[in-house]
Amino acid sequence: MAGEIIKGNRAYNFLPRSITRRPDAREIVDALSTDRKNVLLKLQKKVGLSETYTEIQPHPSFANVDFRVLMNNFSGYTEPQNSFMKDYILLGIIPKVRAQSKSIQGFKSNGATIQFRFAVNWRSKAKPITNPDRMMPNEFFFFTELHFGGCGCYTSSNRWRKFGYRATAIGIR
């Protein structure tokens, strides 16, 4: 069902695209997601399908806010631009009500604090995956869209061509 990668002493489970169509998807994600403060995003390059990763943690100002992983649902977060596509996983970092304050927002990426009032190039902190055993099958990577809180910035993986990326996999633990 889920792919797994270990970073340091942390094991992350990756969800395949097919999970979004399962009636028990919510229960599976809840069972696998016991740590609501750490998520591993794997970014897949378009050419050669090489991968980089970034371990995401809450911004120090939002240290008490848990991440949420939702299936085909955006309750409490900004509506995805492509919600009509139905089958999707939503990683909620900052709830809409907190993000609309226009204050400094962000998260930690591989230990570095990424903060902004209006958007950010978060991909700049990704690290390459050099061990072929850590590479994942394509079925774990999704078309991805991101909303940066209440600042109104929207991006999606089809717009990342200039950075060379095409899709993202979400690892939970």
ROBA-490072 format. One record per residue: x, y, z of N, C-alpha, C in turn; residue in one letter. Coordinates in steps of 0.2 Angstrom, whole numbers, plus 5000, padded with zeros to 4 digits. Layout:
BEGIN
XYZXYZXYZA...
This chain:
BEGIN
500449945000500050005000500450065000M500850075005501250135006501950125005A502350175001503050165001503350195008G503950175009504250205015504950225014E505150275017505850305017506050325024I506650305026506950325033507450385032I507250435036507750495036507950495043K508650485045508850485051508550425055G508250445061507850385064507050395063N506850435058506150445056505950405050R505450365051505150325045504550365042A504550375036503950405033503650365028Y503050365028502550315024502350365018N502350345012502150385006501550345003F501050395002500350365000500350364992L500150314989500050304982499450344980P499450364973498850404971498250364971R498250304971497650264971497250264978S497650284983497350284990496750334990I496750384986496150434986495550404984T495550354980494850324978494650264983R494950254988494750204993494250234998R493750194999493250215004493550225011P494150185013494450185019495050235020D495150275015495750315014495850355020A495350385023495350435029495650385035R495350325036495650285041496350265040E496550255034497250235033497750285035I497550345032497950405034498050425041V497450415045497450435052497850375055D497850315053498250265056499050275055A499150295049499850305048500150375050L499750425051499950495053499850505060S500350485064500350495071500750555073T501150575069501650635070501350695066D501050745069500750795065501150855064R501850855065502250905065502850895060K502850835057503350825052503050785046N503250815040503050785034503650785029V503750735025504350735020504050745013L504250795010503950805003504550784998L504450734994504850714988504650754982K505150784979504950824973505350784967L504950764962505150734956505350774950Q505950774948506150814942505850784936K505650824931505350804925505850764920K506550784920507050754916507350704920V507350634918507750584922507350564928G506850594930506350574936506850574942L507350614943507750614949507350644954S507550644960507150664966507550704971E507250754974507450794980506950784985T507150804991506650804997506750865001Y506250875005506250925010505850905016T506050905022505750885028505350945030E504750945031504351005033504151005040I504251055044504051065051503751135051Q503351145057502951205058503451265059P503351325056503651385058503651395065H504151425068504151435075503551475078P503351515074502751555076502051515076S502151455073501551415072501751345075F502151345080502451275083501851235086A501351275088500751235091500251215086N500351225080499851215075500051145071V499551095072499751035068499651035061D499950995057499850985050499250935050F498850945044498350895043498450875036R498250805035498250775028497550755027V497250785022496550775021496450735014L495950695013495850655007495250695004M495350714998494750744994494350794998N494650835002494350875007494850935008N494550995009494951055011494751085017F494251055021493951085027494451125031S494351185032494851225036495451265033G495451245026496051265022495751305016Y496251335012496051365006495851315001T495251324998495051274993495551274987E495751204985496151194979495851224973P496251254969496051274962495751224958Q495951164959495851104955495351054959N495051074964494651024968494150994964S493951014958493450984953493750914951F494450904951494750844949494550784954M494350804960494050754965494650714969K495050674965495450634969496150674971D496250694977496850734979496950724986Y497550734988497750734995497950804997I497750835002497850905004498250905010L498850935010499250945016499151015018L498851015024498651085027499251105032G499551155031500151175035499851235040I499551285037499251335042498451345040I498051335045497351335043497151405040P496651405036496451475033496351525038K495951515043495851565048496451595051V496951555052497551585055498051615049R497951595043498351615038498151685035A497451695036497251765033497451825037Q497751815043497951875047498551915043S498851895038499351925034499951935038K500051905043500651905047501151865044S501751865046502351825044502051745045I502151715039501951645039502551605036Q502451535036502951495034503051425037G503651395037503751325039504451315039F504751265042505451245042505551195036K506051205032506151155027506951135028S506951065029507651035031508051075036N507651105041507951135047507951215046G507951235040507951305039507251345039A507151395043506551425043506451465036T505851455033505651485027505051525029I505151595029504551635031504451685025Q503851715025503651765020502951795022F502851855019502251885019501851875013R502251865008501951855001502351804997F502151734997502551684993503251674995A503551624992504251604994504451554989V505151544987505351494983505651434988N505151404991505251344996505651294993W505651284986506051224983506751234984R507051294985507751304985508051274991S507751244996507951215002507951135001K507751114995507651034994508351014993A508450944995509150914994509050854990K509550844985509550784981509550714984P509150674981509250604984509650564979I510250544982510750514978510750434978T510450404983510450334984509850304980N510050264974509450234970508950194974P509150164980508650134984508150174987D508250244987507750284990507350314985R507450304979506950324974506350284974M505750324972505050294972504750284966M504350234965503950234959503550294957P503350304951502950364949502250364952N501950304954501350304957501250344963E501850354966501750394973501850474972F501950494966501950564964501350594962F501150654964500550684962500650754959F500150764954500050834952499950874959F500350934959500350964966500151044965T499751064970499651134970499751154977E499951214978500151244984499851314985L499551324991499251394993499651414999H499951474998500351505004499951545008F499551505013499151545018498651595015G498651645018498151695017498451755012G499051745010499351795006499151794998C498751744997498451734990498951704985G499551684987499951654982499751584980C499751564974499551494972500051474967Y500251414967500651384962500551304962T500651284956500551204955501151174951S501251114952501751074949501851084941S501351094938501351114931501651174929N501751224934502051284933502851284936R503051224938503751224940504251204935W504051204929504551184923505251224924R505251284925505851324926506251294931K506051264936506451234942506551164940F506251134935506351064933505951014936G505451034941505050984945504350974941Y504050914942503450904939502950874944R503150844950502650814954502950804961A502450794966502650784973502350724976T502750694981502550634985502550664992A502050644996501950665003502050605007I502550615012502750565017502450585024G502150535027501850555034502150495039I502150515045502350465050501950475056R
